[in-house]
Amino acid sequence: MKNSQNKKDKPQHFAKDDIKRSPSILYGQLGLVLALLLSYMALESKTLINDKYAKEVPVYKGEMDPDIPDTTPKIIPPKPVVRKPILATEIVDIDIIEDTTPTEESVFTTNFIDSLPSQPVIPDLPEVIIPEDDSPETFTNIKEAPVFPGCTGSKEEIKKCFSKSVKTIILKKFDSQLGQELNLSPGKKRIAAQFVVDKNGKIMDIKVRAPHKRLEKETRRVIQLLPQMKAGKKDGKPVGVRFTLPITFEVLE
């Protein structure tokens, strides 16, 4: 009887323990659900608030409030450069004249001084002594004049082609802005030059006189740009031939 009674009592004991434990498990589960629910509501609440404010924030499309400083960077255009008027220099006349005078050095110096303005005074050119047997001939004393590359035809045609070709190089290469840089007074200026086409056809013995040393240097530089030519001949032999090259240019106001 006691054993059967104990068997009946034992299930009742376990049932009582289960009843005691079940509220704590239930409360734990309810707490977990409640915590998850509160977290979800908090997230939804923030999203709704953000959406609400986003909809309520106005988009300003009008002009800037004068009380609010404009921070837009301003692009300041550069000031226009005011260029001062300059003196334009233009070569207006170039003539190539065959030298028909004796070849003494004093002839070039004397003739040139007469053709220059009285001011400024320019020192005489240093004398260059040329050996007698190598002295260049005058144009009238030779039968075949020097020939500029590419020039063909009769003697007269070769002469005109020579003059035109030299003029073209001088006009193209001469620095016409020197009038501005040197502050020359307005008016026509004259540069006189001589050069020799030697028996090998090379440009030699360049002499220049000008109102300014820079002009002398520039004229000499340009003459040195002339190409090698076919030498002139006398009695069938190559000889040097001297040419004079007067250059007139104008400084405009």
Buried (B, 14 or more C-beta within 10 A) or exposed (E): EEEEEEEEEEEEEEEEEEEEEEEEEEEEEEEEEEEEEEEEEEEEEEEEEEEEEEEEEEEEEEEEEEEEEEEEEEEEEEEEEEEEEEBBBEBEEBEBEBBEEEBEBEEBBEBBBEEBEEEEEBEEBEEEEBEEEEBBBBBEEBEBBBBBEEBEEEEEEBBBBBBEBBBEBBBEBBEBEBBBEBEBEEEEBBBBBBBBBBBEBBBBBBBBBBBBEBBBEBBBBBBEEBEEBBBBBBEEEBBBBBBBBBBBBBBEE
